[in-house]
């Protein structure tokens, strides 16, 4: 079913968040759970947990702690859109999220997009306001089957490199 949907939950960040990870728009499962990356086949939590040498989180509280304790922030590029199910390919009539909510309150030094849809929406609708570059990382979605978990972890390790550079 195709319908206009408003993003159902806010960003996750705190005063120590230095790297912002932007998805495109929450999947059906994420909308049901009211939290990021809720589809059990999405590899986001495994990738982040591996990068920070922690056990993959199970509960929303564990996921929240993993993000915030490692200087990360999460949100999505899209505030509302017309979408069929969880399909990024079906997204139309996009309205972007206002990142000033995060950028004005957290010392974000790096913005990373989880997949091409997020990056394209960022470049088109958000970058003109922020005037900040964003890295395009391969999507952790199960639809991105050409990327193995190992390849994703390797590609996403740029987050650790960015954090190390920020610490210097």
Secondary structure, 3 states (H helix, E strand, C coil): CEEEEECCCCCECCCCCCEEEEECCCCHHHHHHCCCCCCCCCCHHHHHHHHCCCCCCCCHHHHHHHHHHCCEEEEECEEEEEEECCCHHHCEEEEECCCHHHHCCCCCCEEEEECHHHHHHHHHHHHHHHCCCCEEECCCCCCCCCCCHHHHHHHHCHHHHHHHHHHC
